[in-house]
């Protein structure tokens, strides 16, 4: 039955095709070729439009993905450039900080022409309030020796307590029982009052040290600046130590005393200088 149906369908299709072919030929011979062409165009036009729409859509999608890839590449290039610029900005900031630090040390050198200095960096320390010691990246190989003084642009740091070949340990001046002979400056004028900056365990945990004057009649005021005097110790004269934070009366010694706030922040130290040598002046 299926074979018969298929055969009939084929015969009908063949006959229809022959009729259309003969009709087309007849119309062309009769001079109606344009009519046939127009009819064919009318029949084919929707299909051509659909084909053009599909072609345009495919072309549009291709353009979209091409532009998307171009934008993606451009965005990646911009991101890389932003990272490069951020790196350059950070380098510029670091260079500025280093330049400011060097300028501060240059000012120190101008004030103390006799100083022979060795630059160094703090490579280890403590982040707690207890300042046990700081490690710098210069040692005996660089001429560093025990008891040499270490300074920062802001002021005194301490002295070298231990030396290795390429590193050294700095004992901060506020650590007990370290001490420095000091004098007072008020509004840039030396008052004549002298004393000792003394490290004390209960104070070093607060990042402070004590000022004990040599005279009971000493005039001490909050905000007074404290400088090394060069008396009886390893510290040269004229190094900034810190400022008077609070004045109080010592009930045992029956003399005025004060707390000193150091000029340097020991937890944020980075660039320092070791004073390798200077002209000794005995007081």
C-alpha distance (Angstrom), angle and dihedral (degrees) to the residues before:
residue distance angle dihedral
X1 . . .
X2 3.83 . .
X3 3.78 92.1 .
X4 3.81 91.0 51.8
X5 3.83 91.6 50.3
X6 3.78 91.9 48.6
X7 3.80 91.4 48.4
X8 3.81 91.3 50.3
X9 3.80 91.5 49.1
X10 3.80 90.3 50.4
X11 3.80 92.3 48.6
X12 3.83 92.0 48.9
X13 3.84 91.2 47.7
X14 3.81 90.6 48.6
X15 3.78 93.0 48.4
X16 3.82 91.6 47.3
X17 3.79 91.4 49.8
X18 3.80 91.3 49.3
X19 3.80 91.8 48.4
X20 3.80 92.4 49.7
X21 3.79 90.9 46.6
X22 3.80 92.9 49.1
X23 3.81 91.1 44.7
X24 3.78 91.5 50.5
X25 3.79 91.5 48.8
X26 3.78 90.4 47.3
X27 3.80 93.0 50.2
X28 3.80 90.7 47.9
X29 3.86 90.7 50.4
X30 3.81 89.8 46.8
X31 3.80 90.3 53.5
X32 3.80 97.7 -104.5
X33 3.81 95.8 115.2
X34 3.80 92.6 120.7
X35 3.78 90.3 54.8
X36 3.79 89.7 55.2
X37 3.79 91.2 46.6
X38 3.81 91.6 49.3
X39 3.78 91.3 48.2
X40 3.79 90.3 50.1
X41 3.80 90.7 48.5
X42 3.80 90.8 49.8
X43 3.78 90.3 50.9
X44 3.81 94.2 44.4
X45 3.84 97.8 40.7
X46 3.83 96.4 83.4
X47 3.78 89.8 49.0
X48 3.82 91.1 48.7
X49 3.81 91.0 49.0
X50 3.78 90.5 49.2
X51 3.79 90.0 48.5
X52 3.83 91.0 50.0
X53 3.81 91.0 48.8
X54 3.79 90.6 51.1
X55 3.81 90.5 47.0
X56 3.82 92.2 49.3
X57 3.79 91.5 47.1
X58 3.79 92.6 50.0
X59 3.81 90.0 46.9
X60 3.84 90.3 48.2
X61 3.78 92.0 50.6
X62 3.79 90.4 48.5
X63 3.83 90.8 50.2
X64 3.81 90.4 47.3
X65 3.78 93.7 52.8
X66 3.80 90.8 43.8
X67 3.82 91.2 53.1
X68 3.81 90.6 42.8
X69 3.80 90.7 55.0
X70 3.81 90.4 45.8
X71 3.82 91.0 51.0
X72 3.80 90.4 46.2
X73 3.81 91.1 53.2
X74 3.80 91.2 44.9
X75 3.82 90.5 49.9
X76 3.81 90.7 50.6
X77 3.81 89.8 50.6
X78 3.81 90.7 49.4
X79 3.81 91.5 48.7
X80 3.80 90.1 50.9
X81 3.82 90.2 48.6
X82 3.82 91.2 49.3
X83 3.81 90.4 52.5
X84 3.80 89.4 47.9
X85 3.81 91.7 50.6
X86 3.82 91.8 46.5
X87 3.80 88.6 52.1
X88 3.81 90.7 49.5
X89 3.82 90.6 49.0
X90 3.81 91.1 50.3
X91 3.81 90.1 48.0
X92 3.81 89.0 50.3
X93 3.81 90.7 50.8
X94 3.78 91.2 49.6
X95 3.80 90.4 47.4
X96 3.81 89.8 50.0
X97 3.81 91.8 50.5
X98 3.80 90.9 47.4
X99 3.79 90.9 48.0
X100 3.81 91.6 49.7
X101 3.80 89.5 48.6
X102 3.80 92.0 49.7
X103 3.80 90.7 47.7
X104 3.80 89.6 53.0
X105 3.80 90.7 50.0
X106 3.81 89.2 46.2
X107 3.79 88.5 56.1
X108 3.82 88.8 50.7
X109 3.79 89.2 50.8
X110 3.80 91.1 50.4
X111 3.79 90.7 52.2
X112 3.81 91.9 46.6
X113 3.78 108.5 35.2
X114 3.79 90.1 170.4
X115 3.81 93.2 62.5
X116 3.80 118.1 109.0
X117 3.79 105.0 -158.7
X118 3.79 136.3 -164.0
X119 3.79 117.9 -164.5
X120 3.81 118.1 -134.8
X121 3.79 141.5 166.2
X122 3.80 129.4 -130.7
X123 3.80 105.6 -117.9
X124 3.81 100.5 171.9
X125 3.76 138.4 17.3
X126 3.74 142.8 126.1
X127 3.78 130.6 -65.7
X128 3.79 93.0 -161.8
X129 3.79 128.4 87.3
X130 3.79 90.7 -104.7
X131 3.80 106.8 86.1
X132 3.80 103.5 -153.9
X133 3.79 96.2 164.1
X134 3.79 146.6 -53.8
X135 3.80 127.8 -121.1
X136 3.80 120.8 -143.1
X137 3.81 128.0 -166.0
X138 3.80 96.9 -120.8
X139 3.79 127.2 80.0
X140 3.80 145.1 152.5
X141 3.80 91.2 -40.6
X142 3.82 87.8 63.9
X143 3.79 95.3 46.0
X144 3.81 96.0 -95.8
X145 3.81 115.4 147.6
X146 3.80 138.4 175.2
X147 3.82 118.9 -73.0
X148 3.80 93.3 21.4
X149 3.80 113.1 141.3
X150 3.82 122.3 -113.7
X151 3.80 121.6 -153.9
X152 3.79 137.2 -179.7
X153 3.82 127.4 -154.4
X154 3.82 87.8 -95.2
X155 3.81 96.8 50.5
X156 3.81 146.7 -82.4
X157 3.82 119.4 0.3
X158 3.81 104.1 174.9
X159 3.79 140.8 -96.1
X160 3.81 136.8 -65.1
X161 3.80 108.6 -94.2
X162 3.82 99.5 170.7
X163 3.80 132.8 22.1
X164 3.80 130.7 -158.7
X165 3.77 127.1 176.1
X166 3.82 97.0 -89.6
X167 3.79 103.3 8.1
X168 3.79 140.3 40.6
X169 3.79 140.4 -163.8
X170 3.80 120.9 -120.6
X171 3.80 120.4 -152.0
X172 3.85 106.9 -149.6
X173 3.79 113.9 -127.0
X174 3.82 91.5 -123.9
X175 3.80 91.7 60.7
X176 3.81 115.2 106.4
X177 3.00 125.8 -76.9
X178 3.84 95.6 14.0
X179 3.80 117.6 117.1
X180 3.81 139.9 -178.0
X181 3.79 129.7 -161.8
X182 3.81 105.5 -121.9
X183 3.79 145.2 175.7
X184 3.81 134.2 -154.7
X185 3.80 129.3 -110.7
X186 3.79 120.8 -169.8
X187 3.79 118.1 -168.4
X188 3.79 89.2 -17.8
X189 3.80 94.9 -51.1
X190 3.82 124.2 111.5
X191 3.81 107.0 -123.3
X192 3.80 95.6 -160.9
X193 3.79 93.4 -119.5
X194 3.79 113.9 127.7
X195 3.77 135.9 179.7
X196 3.79 145.1 130.6
X197 3.77 133.2 -61.6
X198 3.79 103.5 -144.5
X199 3.79 130.4 -168.6
X200 3.80 113.4 -135.6
X201 3.78 127.0 -175.2
X202 3.80 95.8 -130.6
X203 3.82 90.5 49.9
X204 3.80 101.2 42.2
X205 3.80 88.9 62.8
X206 3.81 85.2 62.3
X207 3.80 92.5 45.0
X208 3.82 92.0 -110.0
X209 3.80 139.3 110.7
X210 3.81 135.1 -162.0
X211 3.78 131.9 -101.0
X212 3.79 114.4 -149.7
X213 3.81 115.2 -176.8
X214 3.78 123.2 -143.3
X215 3.81 92.2 -134.0
X216 3.79 129.8 58.3
X217 3.79 88.4 -144.3
X218 3.80 93.1 55.5
X219 3.81 115.0 141.5
X220 3.81 107.5 -134.4
X221 3.78 123.8 173.0
X222 3.78 134.4 178.1
X223 3.80 110.0 -96.5
X224 3.81 94.5 30.3
X225 3.80 111.5 141.6
X226 3.79 120.4 -125.7
X227 3.83 123.5 -145.5
X228 3.79 132.7 -179.7
X229 3.80 111.2 -98.9
X230 3.80 100.1 -162.3
X231 3.81 90.9 -125.4
X232 3.80 116.8 148.6
X233 3.79 99.4 -27.9
X234 3.78 148.1 74.6
X235 3.81 96.5 -90.8
X236 3.81 117.0 99.2
X237 3.78 120.0 -130.8
X238 3.77 123.9 -88.4
X239 3.82 103.5 29.7
X240 3.80 115.0 141.0
X241 3.80 110.2 -117.1
X242 3.81 104.5 173.3
X243 3.79 142.9 -83.6
X244 3.81 136.3 -75.6
X245 3.79 108.2 -94.8
X246 3.81 101.2 177.1
X247 3.79 135.0 1.9
X248 3.81 121.8 -146.6
X249 3.80 140.3 160.3
X250 3.78 120.0 -103.2
X251 3.84 104.1 -136.9
X252 3.81 93.8 -163.1
X253 3.80 99.8 47.8
X254 3.81 91.6 30.9
X255 3.79 91.4 -137.2
X256 3.79 133.1 112.8
X257 3.80 116.1 -96.4
X258 3.78 137.2 176.1
X259 3.77 145.7 -162.4
X260 3.82 117.4 -111.5
X261 3.78 120.9 -145.5
X262 3.84 105.7 -150.6
X263 3.78 119.0 -122.0
X264 3.81 91.0 -131.0
X265 3.79 129.5 63.4
X266 3.81 102.2 -133.7
X267 3.79 93.5 -161.7
X268 3.81 92.7 56.7
X269 3.79 101.9 40.2
X270 3.77 116.0 134.9
X271 3.81 115.4 147.1
X272 3.80 118.3 42.8
X273 3.79 139.7 160.5
X274 3.79 128.9 -135.5
X275 3.81 114.1 -143.9
X276 3.79 99.8 -135.7
X277 3.79 94.3 -179.1
X278 3.79 142.8 -11.4
X279 3.79 139.4 169.7
X280 3.79 108.6 -80.3
X281 3.78 116.7 -133.9
X282 3.80 112.9 -172.1
X283 3.77 113.7 -147.5
